[in-house]
Amino acid sequence: MYTPHPVTYLSVCVPGFPNWFQALGPNSAFGSGSQLVVIERQIEYAIKATSKLQREGLKSIEVKKQAAQDYDEYIEVRSLYRNATYDLQTHYFPLQFL
């Protein structure tokens, strides 16, 4: 799950953990500015997913492993952040996904 680095979907969901949502999860932080907008979008996503559960009478909801891997690939390609050894440091929450 977190080897070699955290893999999440929108930094909110992790495969293998149904009905679990997190704010400011792996890959959601950025270097400057307020995190408030990121937190708001992540909470909105969790509310929409929970509303779907209630509306459709579902017992659980879980991100598919492939969706999390696809998102991980997307942010690795788009990341502008690198550490001292030039490894990718992904810190990107694309608000357009919501």
C-alpha distances in whole Angstrom, upper triangle without the diagonal:
4,6,8,8,6,6,9,12,15,13,14,12,8,8,9,11,14,17,15,15,15,18,17,13,12,14,17,19,22,24,28,29,28,25,27,26,23,22,25,23,20,22,24,21,20,24,24,22,23,27,26,25,28,30,29,29,25,23,20,18,14,13,12,10,12,13,10,10,14,14,12,15,17,17,16,20,21,20,23,22,22,22,24,23,23,19,17,17,16,17,19,19,21,23,25,22,23
4,6,5,4,6,9,13,15,12,14,13,10,11,12,13,17,19,16,16,15,17,16,12,9,12,15,17,19,22,25,27,26,23,25,25,21,21,25,23,20,22,25,22,21,25,26,23,25,28,28,27,30,32,31,31,28,26,23,20,17,15,15,13,15,15,12,12,15,14,12,14,17,15,15,18,20,18,21,19,19,18,21,20,20,16,15,14,13,15,17,18,20,23,25,22,24
3,5,6,8,12,15,18,15,17,16,13,13,14,16,20,22,20,20,19,20,19,15,12,14,17,19,21,23,27,29,29,26,28,28,24,25,28,26,23,26,28,25,25,29,29,27,28,32,31,30,33,35,34,34,31,29,26,23,20,18,17,14,16,17,14,12,16,16,12,14,17,16,15,18,20,19,21,19,18,17,20,18,18,14,14,14,14,17,19,20,22,25,27,25,27
4,7,9,13,16,18,16,19,18,15,15,17,19,22,24,22,22,20,21,19,16,13,14,17,19,20,22,26,28,28,25,28,28,24,25,28,27,24,27,29,26,26,30,30,28,30,33,32,32,35,37,36,36,33,31,28,25,22,19,19,15,16,18,14,13,16,15,12,13,16,15,13,16,18,17,19,17,16,15,17,15,15,12,11,12,13,16,18,20,22,25,27,25,27
4,6,10,13,15,13,15,15,13,14,16,17,20,22,19,19,17,18,16,12,9,10,13,15,17,19,22,24,24,22,24,24,21,21,25,23,20,23,25,23,23,27,27,25,27,30,30,30,33,35,34,34,31,30,26,23,20,18,18,14,16,16,12,11,14,13,10,12,14,13,11,15,16,14,17,15,14,14,16,15,15,11,10,9,10,12,14,16,19,22,23,22,24
4,6,10,12,9,12,11,9,11,13,14,17,18,16,15,13,14,13,9,6,8,11,13,16,18,21,23,23,19,22,22,18,18,21,20,17,20,22,19,19,23,24,22,23,27,26,26,29,31,30,31,27,26,22,20,17,14,15,12,14,14,10,10,13,12,9,12,14,12,12,15,16,15,17,16,16,16,19,18,18,14,12,11,10,11,13,14,17,19,21,19,21
4,7,9,8,10,9,7,9,11,13,15,17,15,14,13,14,13,10,8,8,11,14,17,20,23,24,23,20,22,21,18,18,21,19,16,19,20,18,18,21,21,19,22,25,24,24,27,28,28,28,25,24,20,17,14,11,12,9,10,10,6,7,10,8,6,9,11,10,11,14,15,14,18,17,17,18,21,21,19,16,13,12,10,12,13,13,15,18,19,16,18
4,6,5,7,6,5,7,11,11,13,14,12,10,10,12,11,8,7,8,10,13,16,19,22,22,21,18,20,19,15,15,18,15,12,15,17,14,14,18,18,16,18,21,20,20,23,25,25,25,22,21,18,15,11,9,10,9,10,9,5,8,10,8,7,11,12,11,12,15,16,15,18,18,19,20,24,23,22,18,16,14,11,12,12,11,13,15,17,14,15
4,5,6,5,6,8,12,12,13,13,12,10,10,12,12,10,9,10,10,14,16,20,22,22,21,18,19,17,14,15,16,13,11,14,14,11,12,15,15,13,16,18,17,18,21,22,22,23,20,20,16,13,10,7,9,9,10,7,4,8,9,6,7,11,11,10,13,15,15,15,19,19,21,22,26,26,24,21,17,16,13,13,11,10,11,12,13,10,12
4,5,7,9,12,15,14,15,15,13,10,10,10,10,9,9,8,8,11,14,17,19,19,18,15,16,14,10,11,13,10,8,11,12,9,11,14,14,13,16,18,17,19,22,22,23,24,22,22,18,15,13,10,12,13,13,10,8,11,11,7,9,12,11,10,13,15,14,14,17,17,20,22,25,26,23,21,17,15,12,11,9,6,7,9,11,8,9
4,6,8,11,14,13,15,14,12,9,7,7,7,5,5,6,6,9,12,16,18,18,17,13,15,14,10,10,13,11,8,11,13,11,11,15,15,14,17,19,19,20,23,24,24,25,23,22,19,16,13,11,14,13,15,12,9,12,13,9,9,13,13,11,13,16,15,14,17,16,19,20,24,24,22,19,16,14,11,9,9,7,10,11,14,12,12
4,7,10,13,11,12,11,8,5,5,6,7,6,8,9,8,12,15,19,20,20,18,14,15,14,11,10,12,10,6,9,11,8,8,12,12,11,13,16,16,16,19,21,21,22,19,19,15,13,11,10,13,13,15,12,10,13,14,11,12,16,15,14,17,19,18,18,21,20,22,24,27,28,26,23,20,18,14,13,12,10,12,12,14,12,12
4,7,9,8,8,9,7,5,7,9,11,8,10,12,12,15,18,22,24,23,22,18,18,18,14,14,15,13,10,11,13,10,9,13,13,11,12,16,15,15,18,20,20,20,17,16,13,10,8,6,9,10,12,10,8,12,13,11,12,16,16,15,17,20,20,20,23,22,24,25,29,28,27,24,21,19,16,15,15,13,14,15,17,13,13
4,6,6,8,10,8,8,9,12,13,9,10,12,13,16,20,23,25,26,24,20,21,21,17,17,19,17,13,15,17,14,13,16,17,14,15,19,18,17,21,22,22,22,19,17,14,11,8,7,9,8,11,10,7,10,13,11,11,15,16,15,17,20,20,20,23,22,24,24,28,27,26,22,20,18,16,16,16,15,17,18,19,16,17
4,6,7,10,10,11,12,15,16,13,13,15,17,20,23,26,29,29,28,24,25,24,21,20,22,20,16,18,19,16,15,18,18,15,16,20,18,17,21,22,21,21,17,16,13,10,6,5,6,5,9,9,7,10,12,12,12,15,17,17,18,21,22,22,25,25,26,27,30,29,28,24,22,21,18,19,19,18,19,20,21,18,19
4,6,10,9,12,14,17,19,15,16,18,19,23,26,29,31,32,30,26,27,27,23,22,24,22,19,20,21,18,16,19,20,16,17,20,19,17,21,23,21,21,17,15,12,10,7,8,8,8,12,12,11,13,16,16,16,19,21,21,22,25,26,25,29,28,29,29,32,31,30,27,25,24,22,22,22,21,22,24,25,21,22
4,7,6,9,11,15,16,14,15,18,18,21,25,28,30,30,28,24,25,25,21,20,21,20,16,17,19,16,14,17,17,14,14,18,17,15,18,21,20,19,15,13,10,9,7,8,10,11,14,14,12,15,18,17,17,20,22,21,23,26,26,26,29,28,29,30,33,32,31,28,26,24,22,22,22,20,22,23,24,21,20
4,5,9,12,15,18,16,17,20,20,23,26,30,32,31,29,25,25,25,22,20,21,20,16,16,17,15,12,15,15,11,11,15,14,12,15,17,16,15,12,10,6,5,4,8,10,12,15,14,13,17,19,18,19,22,23,23,25,27,28,28,31,30,32,32,36,35,34,31,28,27,24,24,23,21,22,22,24,20,19
4,7,10,14,17,15,17,20,19,22,26,29,31,30,27,23,23,23,20,18,18,17,14,13,15,12,9,11,12,9,8,12,12,9,12,15,14,14,11,9,6,5,6,9,12,15,17,16,15,19,20,19,20,24,24,23,26,28,28,28,31,31,32,33,37,37,35,32,29,27,25,24,23,20,22,21,23,19,18
4,7,10,13,12,14,17,16,19,23,26,27,27,24,21,20,20,18,15,17,16,12,12,14,12,9,12,13,10,10,14,14,12,15,18,18,17,14,13,9,8,8,10,13,14,17,16,14,18,19,18,18,22,22,21,24,27,26,26,29,28,29,30,33,33,32,29,27,24,22,21,20,18,20,20,22,19,17
4,7,10,9,12,14,13,16,19,23,24,23,21,17,17,17,14,12,13,12,8,8,11,9,6,10,11,9,10,13,14,13,16,18,19,19,16,15,12,10,10,10,14,15,18,15,13,17,18,16,17,21,20,19,22,24,24,23,26,25,27,28,31,32,31,27,25,22,19,18,17,15,17,16,19,16,15
4,7,6,9,12,10,13,16,20,21,20,18,14,14,15,12,9,12,11,8,8,11,10,8,12,14,12,13,16,17,17,19,21,22,22,20,19,16,14,13,13,16,17,19,17,14,18,19,16,16,20,20,18,20,23,22,21,24,23,25,25,29,29,28,25,23,20,17,15,15,13,16,16,18,16,15
4,5,9,11,8,10,14,17,17,17,14,10,10,11,8,6,9,9,6,7,10,10,9,12,14,14,15,17,19,19,21,23,24,25,23,22,19,17,16,15,19,19,21,18,16,19,20,17,17,20,20,17,20,23,21,20,22,21,23,24,27,28,27,25,22,19,16,14,13,11,14,14,17,15,14
4,7,8,5,7,10,13,14,14,12,8,10,11,8,6,10,10,8,10,13,13,12,15,17,17,18,21,22,23,25,27,28,28,26,25,22,20,18,17,20,20,21,19,16,18,19,16,16,19,18,15,18,20,19,17,19,17,20,20,24,25,24,21,19,15,13,10,11,10,13,13,17,16,15
4,6,6,8,12,15,17,17,15,12,13,14,10,10,13,12,9,12,15,13,13,16,18,17,18,21,22,22,24,26,27,27,25,24,20,18,16,14,17,16,18,16,13,15,17,14,13,17,17,14,16,19,18,16,19,17,19,19,23,23,22,20,17,14,12,10,11,10,13,15,18,16,16
4,6,8,11,14,16,17,17,13,16,16,12,13,16,15,12,15,17,16,16,19,20,19,21,24,24,24,27,29,29,30,27,26,22,20,17,15,17,16,17,15,12,13,15,12,11,14,14,12,13,16,16,14,16,14,16,16,19,20,19,16,13,11,9,8,9,10,13,15,18,16,17
4,6,8,11,14,15,15,12,15,15,11,13,16,14,12,16,18,16,17,20,21,20,22,25,25,26,29,30,30,31,28,28,24,21,19,16,18,16,17,15,12,13,14,11,9,12,12,8,10,13,12,10,12,11,13,14,18,18,17,14,11,8,5,4,6,7,10,13,16,15,16
4,7,10,12,13,12,9,11,11,7,9,12,11,9,13,15,14,15,18,19,18,21,23,24,24,27,28,29,30,28,27,24,21,19,17,19,18,19,16,14,15,16,12,12,15,13,10,13,15,13,12,14,13,15,17,20,21,20,17,14,11,8,5,5,5,9,11,14,13,14
4,7,9,10,10,7,11,11,8,10,13,13,12,15,17,17,18,20,22,22,24,26,27,28,30,31,32,33,31,31,27,25,23,20,23,22,23,20,17,19,19,15,14,17,16,12,14,17,14,12,13,11,14,15,18,20,19,17,14,11,9,5,7,8,11,13,16,16,17
4,6,8,9,8,11,11,9,12,15,14,14,17,19,19,20,23,24,24,26,28,29,31,33,34,35,36,34,34,31,28,26,23,25,24,25,22,19,20,20,17,16,18,16,13,14,16,13,11,11,9,12,14,17,19,17,16,14,10,9,5,7,8,11,13,16,17,18
4,7,9,10,13,14,13,15,18,18,18,21,22,22,24,26,28,28,30,32,33,34,36,38,39,40,38,37,34,31,29,27,29,28,28,26,23,24,24,20,19,20,19,15,16,18,15,12,11,9,12,13,16,18,17,17,14,11,11,8,10,12,15,16,19,21,22
4,7,9,12,12,12,14,17,17,18,20,22,23,24,26,28,29,30,32,33,35,37,38,39,41,39,39,35,33,31,29,31,30,30,28,25,26,26,22,22,23,21,18,19,20,17,15,14,13,15,16,19,22,20,20,18,15,14,11,12,13,16,16,19,21,22
4,7,9,10,10,13,14,15,17,18,20,21,23,24,26,27,29,30,32,33,35,36,38,39,37,37,35,32,31,29,31,31,31,28,26,27,27,23,23,25,23,19,21,22,19,17,16,16,19,20,23,25,24,23,21,18,17,13,13,13,15,15,18,20,20
4,5,7,8,10,11,13,14,15,17,19,20,21,23,25,26,27,29,31,32,33,35,36,35,35,32,30,29,27,30,30,30,27,25,27,27,23,23,25,23,20,22,24,21,19,19,18,21,22,25,27,26,25,23,19,18,14,14,13,15,14,18,19,19
4,6,5,6,9,10,11,12,14,16,17,18,20,21,23,24,26,27,29,30,32,33,31,31,28,26,25,23,26,26,27,24,22,24,24,20,20,23,21,18,20,22,19,18,18,17,20,21,24,27,25,24,21,18,16,12,12,11,13,12,16,17,16
4,5,5,6,9,10,11,12,14,15,16,18,20,21,22,24,26,27,28,30,31,30,30,28,25,25,24,27,28,28,25,23,26,26,22,22,25,23,20,23,25,22,21,21,21,24,25,28,30,29,27,24,21,19,15,14,12,14,13,16,17,16
4,5,5,6,9,10,11,12,14,15,17,19,20,21,23,25,26,27,29,30,29,29,27,24,24,22,25,26,27,23,22,24,23,20,21,23,21,18,21,23,20,19,20,20,23,25,28,30,28,27,24,21,18,14,13,10,11,9,13,14,13
4,5,5,6,9,10,11,13,14,15,17,18,20,21,23,25,26,27,29,27,27,24,22,21,19,22,23,23,20,18,21,20,16,17,20,18,15,18,20,17,16,18,18,21,23,26,28,26,24,21,18,15,11,10,7,9,8,12,12,11
4,6,5,6,9,10,11,12,14,15,16,18,20,21,23,24,26,27,25,25,23,20,20,19,22,23,24,21,19,22,22,18,19,22,20,18,21,23,21,20,21,21,24,25,28,30,28,26,23,20,17,14,13,10,12,11,14,14,13
4,5,5,6,9,10,10,12,14,15,16,18,20,21,22,24,25,25,25,23,20,20,20,23,24,25,22,20,24,23,20,21,24,22,20,23,25,22,22,23,23,26,28,31,33,31,29,26,23,20,17,15,12,13,10,13,14,11
4,5,5,6,9,10,10,12,14,15,17,19,20,21,23,24,23,24,21,18,18,17,20,22,22,19,18,21,20,16,18,21,19,17,21,22,20,19,21,22,25,27,31,32,30,28,24,21,18,15,13,9,10,7,10,10,7
4,5,5,6,9,10,11,12,14,16,17,19,20,21,23,21,21,18,16,15,14,18,19,20,17,15,18,18,15,16,20,18,16,19,21,20,19,22,21,24,26,30,31,29,26,23,20,17,14,12,9,10,9,12,11,9
4,5,5,6,9,10,10,12,14,15,16,18,20,21,20,20,17,15,16,16,19,21,22,19,18,21,21,18,20,23,21,20,23,25,23,23,25,25,28,29,33,34,32,30,26,24,20,18,16,13,14,12,15,13,11
4,5,5,6,9,10,10,12,14,15,16,18,20,19,20,18,16,16,16,20,22,23,19,19,22,21,18,21,23,21,20,24,26,23,24,26,26,29,31,35,36,34,31,28,25,22,19,17,13,14,11,13,12,8
4,5,5,6,9,10,11,13,14,15,17,18,17,18,15,13,13,12,16,18,19,15,15,19,18,15,18,20,19,18,22,23,22,22,25,25,28,30,34,34,32,29,26,24,20,18,16,12,12,10,12,10,7
4,5,5,6,8,10,11,12,14,15,16,15,15,13,11,11,12,16,18,19,16,16,19,20,17,19,22,21,20,23,25,24,24,27,27,29,31,35,35,33,31,27,25,22,20,18,14,15,14,15,13,10
4,5,5,6,9,10,10,12,14,15,14,15,14,12,14,15,18,21,22,19,19,23,23,20,22,25,24,23,27,29,27,27,30,30,33,34,38,39,37,34,31,28,25,23,21,17,18,15,17,15,11
4,5,5,6,9,10,10,12,14,13,15,13,11,13,14,17,20,21,18,18,22,21,19,22,24,23,23,26,27,26,27,30,30,33,35,39,39,37,34,31,29,25,23,21,17,17,14,15,13,10
4,5,5,6,9,10,11,12,11,12,10,8,10,11,14,17,18,15,16,19,19,18,20,23,22,22,25,27,26,27,30,30,33,34,38,38,36,33,30,28,24,23,21,17,17,16,16,13,11
4,5,5,6,9,10,10,9,10,9,8,11,13,16,19,21,18,19,22,23,21,23,26,25,25,28,30,29,30,33,33,35,36,40,40,39,36,32,30,27,25,24,20,20,19,20,17,14
4,5,5,6,8,10,10,12,12,11,14,16,19,22,23,20,21,25,25,23,26,28,27,27,30,32,31,31,34,35,37,39,43,43,41,38,35,33,29,28,26,22,22,20,20,18,14
4,5,5,6,8,8,10,10,9,12,14,16,20,21,18,19,23,23,21,24,27,26,26,29,31,30,31,34,35,37,39,43,43,41,38,34,33,29,28,26,22,22,20,20,17,14
4,6,6,6,5,7,7,7,11,13,16,19,21,19,20,23,24,23,25,28,27,28,31,32,32,32,36,36,38,40,43,43,42,38,35,33,30,29,27,24,24,22,22,19,17
4,6,5,7,8,10,11,14,17,20,23,25,22,23,27,27,26,28,31,30,31,34,35,35,35,39,39,41,43,46,46,45,42,38,36,33,32,30,26,26,24,25,22,19
4,6,8,11,12,13,16,18,21,24,25,23,24,28,27,26,29,32,31,31,34,36,35,36,39,40,42,44,48,48,46,43,40,38,34,33,31,27,26,24,24,21,19
4,6,9,11,11,15,17,19,22,23,21,23,26,26,26,29,31,30,31,34,35,35,36,39,40,42,44,48,48,46,42,39,38,34,33,31,28,27,25,25,22,20
4,7,9,11,15,18,19,23,25,23,24,28,28,27,30,32,32,33,36,37,37,38,41,41,44,45,49,49,47,44,40,39,36,35,33,29,29,28,28,24,22
4,6,8,11,14,16,19,21,20,21,24,25,24,27,29,29,30,33,34,34,35,39,39,41,42,46,45,44,40,37,36,33,32,30,27,27,26,26,23,21
4,7,10,14,16,19,21,20,21,24,25,25,27,30,30,30,33,35,35,35,39,39,40,41,45,44,43,40,37,35,32,32,30,28,28,27,28,24,23
4,7,10,13,15,18,17,17,21,22,21,23,26,26,27,29,31,31,32,35,35,37,38,41,41,39,36,33,32,29,28,27,24,25,24,25,21,20
4,7,10,13,15,13,14,17,18,18,20,22,23,23,26,28,28,28,32,32,33,35,38,38,36,33,30,29,26,25,24,21,21,21,21,18,17
4,6,9,12,10,11,14,15,15,16,19,20,20,22,25,25,26,29,29,30,32,35,34,33,29,27,26,23,23,21,19,20,20,21,17,17
4,6,8,7,7,10,11,11,13,16,16,17,19,21,21,22,26,26,27,29,32,32,30,26,24,23,20,20,18,16,17,18,18,14,15
4,5,5,7,9,10,11,13,15,16,17,19,20,22,23,26,26,28,29,33,31,30,26,23,23,20,21,20,18,18,20,20,16,17
4,5,5,6,9,10,11,12,14,16,16,19,20,21,25,24,25,27,30,28,27,23,21,21,18,20,19,18,19,21,21,17,19
4,5,5,6,9,10,10,12,14,15,17,18,20,23,24,25,27,30,28,26,23,20,21,18,20,19,18,18,20,19,16,18
4,5,5,6,9,10,10,12,14,16,17,18,22,22,24,26,29,28,26,23,20,20,17,18,16,15,15,16,16,12,14
4,5,5,6,9,10,11,12,14,15,16,20,20,21,23,26,25,23,20,17,17,14,15,14,13,14,16,16,13,15
4,5,5,6,9,10,10,12,14,15,19,19,20,22,25,23,21,18,15,16,13,15,15,15,15,18,18,15,18
4,5,5,6,9,10,11,13,14,18,19,20,23,26,24,22,19,16,17,14,16,14,14,13,16,15,13,16
4,5,5,6,9,10,11,12,16,17,18,21,24,23,21,18,15,14,11,12,11,10,10,13,13,10,13
4,5,5,6,9,10,10,14,14,15,18,21,20,18,14,11,11,9,11,10,11,12,15,15,13,16
4,6,5,6,9,10,14,14,15,18,21,20,17,14,11,12,10,13,12,13,13,17,16,15,18
4,6,5,6,9,12,14,16,19,22,21,18,16,12,13,10,12,10,11,10,13,13,12,15
4,5,5,6,9,11,13,15,19,19,16,13,10,10,6,8,6,8,9,12,13,12,15
4,6,5,9,9,10,13,16,16,13,10,7,8,6,9,9,12,12,16,17,16,19
4,6,9,11,12,15,18,17,14,12,9,11,9,12,11,13,13,16,16,16,20
4,6,9,12,15,18,18,15,13,10,11,8,10,8,11,10,14,14,14,18
4,6,8,12,15,15,12,11,7,7,5,7,7,10,11,15,16,16,19
4,7,10,13,14,11,11,8,8,8,9,9,13,13,17,18,19,22
4,7,10,11,9,9,6,5,6,7,9,13,15,18,20,21,23
4,7,8,5,5,5,5,8,10,13,16,18,22,23,24,26
4,5,5,6,7,6,10,12,15,19,21,24,26,26,29
4,5,8,10,10,14,16,19,22,25,28,30,30,32
4,6,9,10,14,17,20,23,25,29,30,30,33
4,6,9,12,14,17,21,22,26,27,27,30
4,6,10,13,15,19,21,24,26,25,28
4,6,9,12,15,17,20,22,22,24
4,6,9,13,15,19,21,20,23
4,6,9,12,15,17,17,19
4,7,10,13,15,15,17
4,6,9,12,12,14
4,6,9,9,10
4,5,6,8
4,5,6
4,5
4
